Every structure is written in structure tokens, then in C-alpha cells.
Amino acid sequence: MSELELTENMNELEQRLSTLKRWFDMGYITEELHNEYSRRVLNDWFKRPDDEKPFWKRILDKAISLGHTVLAVLVSIFVRPSQITDE
């Protein structure tokens, strides 16, 4: 995703959230509805396919996945010797 597309997507998100805030400030929606709709907008934003996610979000997801793999390998290294000595 290009920087221009990312900026446009961020502007769209900001616009939706600011519209909800304006409606709440004007009394068109209750605080409960404002919170619910804001949560929905943010959830939709984060559930976008990977190719639509910002670059740093994709990098963070990959780093977390790699971290889980490394942790699983380290745990298995320490668990196996203790299982061998117990037998």
C-alpha cells in the first residue's frame, strides 16, 4: 500500500470518528451509541485484509508471530531435558 493510500485510509478513519463525535456533541446520539459505533469503526479498521493494513501494522504482526515461534522453541528446549530425567 502506498503512502498516499495509507493517508487516504487514515483520513477516512479520522473523518468517520470525528463525525460520530460531532453527532454526540450535538446530542443526536447518546454516549452509549457513540461508544458502540466508534468501537465498530475501529474494529472494521483493524479487521482489514493484510494488503490494506499499514506497513508498520504488518511488520508488528510478523514480529509477534516470529516471537511466538521463538518462544515455543525455547520452551520445548527446556521441557525436553526435564522429561528425559523424569523417566
HUGIMO-V437468 format. One record per residue. RES is the residue in three letters. PSI is psi in radians with two decimals (999 if undefined). NEAR is the number of other ideal C-beta (glycine too) atoms within 8 Angstrom. Layout:
RES,PSI,NEAR / RES,PSI,NEAR
This chain:
MET,2.31,9 / SER,2.87,5 / GLU,-0.61,5 / LEU,-0.77,6 / GLU,-0.70,8 / LEU,-0.77,11 / THR,-0.72,8 / GLU,-0.72,8 / ASN,-0.71,11 / MET,-0.70,8 / ASN,-0.68,8 / GLU,-0.75,8 / LEU,-0.84,10 / GLU,-0.68,8 / GLN,-0.77,8 / ARG,-0.78,9 / LEU,-0.68,11 / SER,-0.57,8 / THR,-0.77,8 / LEU,-0.71,13 / LYS,-0.75,9 / ARG,-0.77,8 / TRP,-0.71,10 / PHE,-0.80,13 / ASP,-0.57,6 / MET,-0.11,6 / GLY,0.22,5 / TYR,-0.52,5 / ILE,2.70,9 / THR,2.93,6 / GLU,-0.67,6 / GLU,-0.81,6 / LEU,-0.71,9 / HIS,-0.83,13 / ASN,-0.75,8 / GLU,-0.84,8 / TYR,-0.65,10 / SER,-0.73,10 / ARG,-0.74,8 / ARG,-0.78,8 / VAL,-0.78,12 / LEU,-0.70,9 / ASN,-0.75,8 / ASP,-0.67,8 / TRP,-0.76,8 / PHE,-0.30,6 / LYS,0.17,5 / ARG,2.68,7 / PRO,2.75,5 / ASP,-0.64,6 / ASP,-0.26,5 / GLU,-0.17,7 / LYS,2.63,10 / PRO,2.69,8 / PHE,-0.86,7 / TRP,-0.51,6 / LYS,-0.72,8 / ARG,-0.73,10 / ILE,-0.75,8 / LEU,-0.76,8 / ASP,-0.74,10 / LYS,-0.69,8 / ALA,-0.71,8 / ILE,-0.75,8 / SER,-0.78,8 / LEU,-0.70,8 / GLY,-0.70,8 / HIS,-0.71,8 / THR,-0.82,8 / VAL,-0.75,8 / LEU,-0.72,8 / ALA,-0.71,8 / VAL,-0.77,8 / LEU,-0.73,8 / VAL,-0.74,8 / SER,-0.57,8 / ILE,-0.72,8 / PHE,-0.44,8 / VAL,-0.70,8 / ARG,-0.85,8 / PRO,-0.63,8 / SER,-0.55,8 / GLN,-0.62,8 / ILE,-0.70,7 / THR,-0.41,6 / ASP,-0.40,5 / GLU,999,4
